[in-house]
Amino acid sequence: MRKNSIRARRYSQPLGLVTLDLHRFKEVNDKHGHPRGDDVLGAAAATLKKALRTSDSAFRIGGDEFALLLPQTDSDQALAFVPPRSNRFRPKCFSRSNSLLLWAWITGVAFFPQDAEQADQLIRIADERLYRLKHANHTKTGNGSPGNERVAAPVQEPQ
């Protein structure tokens, strides 16, 4: 992150940072167990890897949160690239061992130089935006479900 922000500053290029949270991921672990949660994390990571350009980077930053570093990407480009606008990250169904799971992303986005010029500030702003959206989605229905959006939760158990 630090190297990319230094490079962006040196060459006067934009840099996008996206933080992503697997919405309601805890329910997957609670209902289906941690091995199934690991499967969902793996599928999420594979989705990110396929969606990124070769110049981009993806990182798991802990638990159910990931970060994307998008060099030479301004706000318009990054916002078109990330959920919910992009088909690359559309909520996914994941089936394994006779269970069907659905997962979706909540995102926070920050840009160099518009939002911040230091790496730690960029991370803080993206995180704040992520948690603001996460809280807003949680309060829409009172249970964490983002209203009409599809969510990362078990949706069906085959009979």
N, C-alpha and C positions, 0 to 999 in steps of 0.2 A: 504494500500500500504506500509506504513512504517513498519508495523509488518511483512509483508511478506519479505520485503527487509532485515530486521534485521535477520529473521529466515534463509533466504538464505545465508547470510554472516556467521552466527554462524555455520551452518552445512555444509558450502561449497557446496551448491546446486545451480543449475541454476534457474533463474526466468525470464520468458518472459512477456513483456508488449506489448500489441497490442492496438493501437488506431484505431478506425474505423469511417468513415464518410459516411453517406448515400449520395451517389453521386447525385447531382442535386435535392436534396430534396426540395429546395425552389420552384421549378417548380410545384411540387405536391400541395403545399399550395397555390401558386398563381393561378393555373388553377382550382383546385378542392376544395379549401377551407381548413381551419384549421381542421375541424372535420375529413376530409379524411386524412390529414397529420397525425393526431393523430392515426388513424387506421393503417397507414403504420408504424409509430413508434412502435405501439403495436405489429404488425406482426414481425418487425425487432427484437424487444426485445425477443419475443417468439422463433424466430429462434436461437438467441444467446443462450438462456437458454437450448434449446434442444441439441445444439452442444457441450456444455461444459461438462467437466468431473466434478465429485462432488467436487474435490479439487480446481477447477477454480472459478473465480468470474467475473461477468460482471457488469458494471456500466454505467449509462447514465451520461455523464459529461457535457452535455449542448446541447441545440438545437438538431442537428442531429448527434451528436458525442457520441460514446460509447468507453469504454475501457475494455479490457480483461486482467486479471491478471492470469498468467499461472505458478503456482509454480512447481518446479522440471521439468522444460521444457527448454531444451537447444535450440539453434538457429535452428538446423535441424528439431527438433520436432515441434517447433512453426511455422516455415515456411511451413511445410507440413500440419499444422492444419488450417492455415488462408487462406482467399481468396488470389489469385484466384485458388490456388492449391487444395483446399478442396471442395468437394461436399457439405459439411455441410453448406456452406455459399453461394452457387450458387445463382445468381440473381433470384429473385422471382417475379412471377406474383401475383398480388393481385387484386381480383375482389370483388367489393361491390357496390351496388346501380347502376348496369348497367355500370360500368366503369372498365377499365382494366388498372392497373398501373404496372410498372416494376421498381424494385429497385435493386441497386447493391452497394457494398462496395468499398471504397478506404481505404487502411490500411497503418499504420506506425508501425514498430516493433522495439523494443529495448530489449537488454538482459543484465541481471546481470550475471556474472561480466564483460563480454566482452566489453560492451558499457559504462557502468557506475556502480559505487558502491553505489551511493546515490539515494534515491527514486526520489527527485526532478530532478536530472540529467537524470534519466531514462525516466521520463515523458517528459522532454524537448526534448530529442533525438527522442523518438517515435513521438512526435508532429511535429518536424522538418521534419522527413521522410514522415509523412502523407502529410504535406503541400507541400513538394517538389513533391511528386507524383501527388497530386491534381493539382498543377500548371502545371506540365508536361502534364497531361491529358487535361487540359483546353487549352493549346497552340497547341495540336495536330490538333484540328479541328477549333480552334478559337471561339468555342461556349461552351466549357466545356464538350462536348461529347468525351469520350475516344476512338475515332476511331472505331475499330471493336468490342470493348467491348459493352456489353449490359449495359444500364444505368438506373438510378433511375429517371424515368420521365414518364409522361403519354404517352403511346404508341398507344392507340387506343380508340376511343369512339364508341361504338356500335350505329348503325343507327336506 
